Amino acid sequence: MERHVRLIPYQVIAEVEEVTEVPKGVDMIQAPKVWEKTKGKGVTIAILDTGCDLTHPDLRERIIGGRNFTRDDKGIKEVFRDYNGHGTHVAGTMAATINQKGVVGVAPEANLLIVKVLDRNGSGQYEWIINGIYYAIEQKVDIISMSLGGPEDVPELHEAIQKAVENNILVVCAAGNEGDGQDSTDEFGYPGSYNEVISVGAINLERQISDFTNSNNEVDLVAPGENILSTYLKGKYAKLSGTSMATPHVSGALALLKALTFESFERELTEPEIYAQLIKRTVPLGNTPKLEGNGMVYLTTADYLAGVFDRKQVVEVMKV
C-alpha cells in the first residue's frame, strides 16, 4: 500500500504580472542588512517540493540542477519543472536574485538544487521524499528545505532526516497549517515535528501569530507566512499564505548565516552550532513557546556580538 504525503495546504491570495520590490517578509527578518556582508554565495539549498519554473528570470541563475522523483513527465529524472506553483514560490523567497525588476530572496546568491518529490497536484509518496533526502545528501547540500507534511510518523523518513543531520545538513520544515490559534491544543505533522528538524511556524506581516500555524513543543521559531510575495509560474509573481511560506525565510536565513559564520569563525560550523547562531537571531513576540518557539527570526539581533554590526546599528534596526 502506497502512503501519501502532501505539500502543506496554502492559500493563493493574488497573482501579479510584474513587481519591483523587496518583499516585506524578506525585509522584516532584516536580510538586506546582512547583504552588506554576504548574500549566501557558495551555500546550496535543496528544495524538496513540486519542482520549479526553471526559466523564471528571478530564479534561473540560482538553479544548479535537480532531479524528479515523481511520475510527472513520465518519471523522467532530468525533468523537474513545476506545474503547481508552490515550489517556485518557496524558491523565490529563499534565493530570487537581484534584478532591476521582480523580487529578491533572503539569500540572493545561494544555489538552489531542485528536488521534485511532489507532483503537479502537490501530492507525493513518502518513498519519493525519502529518496529525495538521500539524493540531497549525496549532492552534499548545506540545507534541505521541506514545506510538506502528513499525519504519519514514518520511521524511514525520520531515519533519512537523521542521516542528513549526521552529514551536517540543516533540515528546515514547515510546522503545518492545522492550527486553531490556541496553545492549549497541540497539532503535530511530519516531518515538521521531528526533533532533528528546524520547525517553522507562521506570523503575519504585523508580527502576529497566524491562526492556522500548528502549535506544539517542537516549534523552533516563526517567520512571515501571510500574504508573501514571491515568484510564481510562467515568470509571474503571487502572494501566498501558509507555514510553507514561512519556511523558506528561515532556509534563506540559514544560508546567510552559513556564509557569514564561515567568514567570522574561519571554519565550517557544525549543524548544532549553526542552529545556535540562528536561535541567537530571534526576537520574542510575546506568545508561548508552543506557538512561536524562540521567536521571530531577526538576523541582526546578535551580529554586533561578532563585530558584524555595532550596537548603535542594532538599536536602530530594532526600532523598525
N, C-alpha and C positions, 0 to 999 in steps of 0.2 A: 504494500500500500504506500503510495506516494504522500509524503507530508508536505504541506504547502506553507509558505511564508509570504507576506505582502509588504510593500512599502508602507510606511506609516501613513495613515489617511491624512490628506491635506486638502486645503481649500484654495481654489483659484479665485483671487479677488478681482483681477483685471489683467488684460493683455494690452500691450502698447507696442507701437511700431518703432519709435525712436526715443532715446533718452540721452542725456548728457549730465551725469551726476555721480557723486559718491553716494551709494545707498546709505540711508540713515542708520541701519544696523551696523554697517562697517565703521561708520563714524562714531557711533555710540560706544563701541568697545575700544576706541582710541587707536585703531590700526594705523591711520595716517600719521600719527605721531611717531610710530615705530619705523615708518618708511624712511625717516631721516637716517636710520642706521642700517636697516635691511628690509627687503621686500620678499624674503623667503627663497632667494636663489639657491639652487643646489639641493633643496628639500623636495622629496617626492611623496605625494599623497595618492593612495589608491582609493578610488571611489567605487564602492560596491553598490550598484544601483541599476537604473534602466538603460544605461548607456549614455551617449552624449551627442549633441549636434556638433559633429566634427568640423563643420565648415563655419560655425558661428565666428564672426570677426573678433569677438572678445575672448574666444577660447582656443582657437586653432593653433596659436603659438605656444600654448601651455601644454598641449596634449603630446605625450611622448610615446604612446602606444596603448595597447589594451588587449582584451580577449572577451569573446562572447561565450557564456556558459549556458545560454537559454536555447530554446528551439526557434526563436525568431531568425529570419533569413536562412531557413533550413539548417540551422545549427552551425553555420559556417563560423569557425573560431575567429577569423580575422575581421568579421563584420560586427562592430559593436555600436551601431548607430542607435539613437534614441527615437522612439516613436511615441513616447509618453509625455515627456517634458520634465519630469521630476529630476532625473539625473542631470540634465542640462542646467536646471535651476540651481541645484546644490553646487555644481561645478563652478558656476559663476560667482556665487558667494565666497567660495574658497579662494579662487585664483583668477578671476577675469582680469585680463591685462589692461594696462593703462593706455587708452587711445584718446583721440580728440573727441570721439563720440562714444556713447554706450555707458556701461557701468564698470566699476572696478571692484575686485575682490579683496578679501582681507590680506592675502599673501600674493600679490600680483605677479611675482616672478617664480612662484613654486611650480614644480612639474606635476602634471596630472596623469595618472595611469587609470584608464577607463576599464573597469571590470564589470561587465554586464551580467548580472545574476538575476535580474527581474525582467520579465517580458513586457511587451507593449501594453499589457493590461495592468502592469505593476505587480504581477504575481510570479512566484518562483518556488522551486523546491529547495528544501534545506541542503540537499546534496550540491546544488549549484552554488549556494553561498559558501558552503564548506570548501568546495573546490576552489572558489574564488579567493578565499582567505589563503589557502596554501599556495595558490599562484602568486599572490601579492608577497608572501614570504619569500618565495623563490626569486622574485624580482628585486628583493632587498629594498622594499619601500621603507619610508620613515614613519608613515602614518596610514592607518586604514580608517576610512570614514563610512559608516553604515546608517542610513536613515531608513531602516526597515525593521520589521519585527513580527512576532507572533506570540501566541499564548503558551506555546510549548517550550519547556526546558529540555532541549535536545543535547544529550551528553557529547555527541560527536561535534556539535557546533561549539560547545564550551571548550572542548579539547583543542579545537583549531585555534580559538582565540587565545587560550593559554600558551599554545605553541608560538603564536605571533608575539605575545608579550615576552616570552623567553628569548625571542630573537630581537629584543629591544625595539619592537614596533609599538607605537602608541595606537590604541584602538578606541575610536570615538563612536558612540552610538546614541541615537535618539531615545529619550526616556519613554516616549509613547504618548498618544493622544486620547487615552481612555479616562482622563482625569475628570473630577467633578468640582474642582476648586477648593476642596476641603483636605486638610492634612490629617484628619481623623480617619480617613479611609485610604487604604493602600491599593495601588494599581500596578501590577507587575507585567512587563513584557520582556521578551528575549530576542536578541542578546543584550538589550539595554540594562537589564537588571543583574547581569553577571558582575561580580565584584571587580574582576580584572579590567573591565572597560571603563572609559570615562563617560558617564551617563549625563546627557544634557537635557534639561528642561527648558521651557519657553517662557519669555516675557513679551509684553507688547512694547511699543516704541515710547511709552511713558513709564517704563520700568515696573509695570505691574504684572504680577503672575498671570499667565494665560489660564483661563478657566479649564481648557482641555488638557493641560500638561499633567502627566502622571505624577503622583506623589508617592514616595517610598524612601526607605533608608539607604538606597543605593544611588540616589541622585547626587552628582558631584558638584554641579554648578548650572547656571542658566545663562541664556543668551537670547538676543532678539529673534522672535519667531512668528511675529504677526505683521501682515502687510509688507513682506520682504520683497524688494525689487531686485530682480536678477535676470540672467539670460534665460531664453526660452527657445522653443523650436522655430525653425525656419528663419534664424537670425533675428528673431524678435525678443521681446522682454515681457516679463509678467510679474505681478505681485501675488505671492502665495503665503499661506499661513499654516503652521504646524511645527511640532518639535523637529520635524525633518529640516525645517528652515533654520532652526537654532543651531543644530549640529554642525553644519559647515562653518559657522562663525568660529566655533571652537577648534575645528580641524585646521582652519586657516591660521588662527592664533597660535596654535602649536607649531606650525611651520615657521612662523616668525620667531618664536621662542627658540626653536631648534637652531636656527641660523644665528640668532643673537647670542645665545649662550655659548655656542661653539667659539665665537669670536672672543667673548669675555673670559671663558674658562680655558681656552686654548686646548680643548679636548672635547670629545663627544660625550655628552651626559647620558646616563642610563635612563631607562624608561621611568623608574621611580623618581629620579632627580628632575627630569623634565616635568613630570606631573606636579612635583612640589613647586617648581617655578611657576606653573600655571596657577596653582591654588594661591600662591602669593599675590597673584594679579587678579584678585576678585574683590568685589565690594559687597557688603551685606545690604539687602534691600528691606529687611525688617520682617521677613517671613521665617517660618520654622525650617530647619534643615531638610525635612521631608519634601518641602516644596521647592526650595532654592539651593539645597546643598550648602556650598560655601559662599554662594552669592553670584553676582553677575561678573562675567569675565570683563576685566578693565585693564588693558595692557600696560598702562603707565603707572599703576599704583606702587610697584616695587622697584621700578627701574632705577630710581635715584640711588638705591642702596648699592647697585653695581656701578654707579657712576655714569649711567647712560643719560639720565636727565638729572638736573639739580633739583633741590627741594622746592625752590620757587616755581619752577615749571610744573611740578606735580600739583602743587596747591592751585595753580591757575587752571589746569585742565580738570581738576576735581570740581571746580565751580561751574563747569559747563553743564 
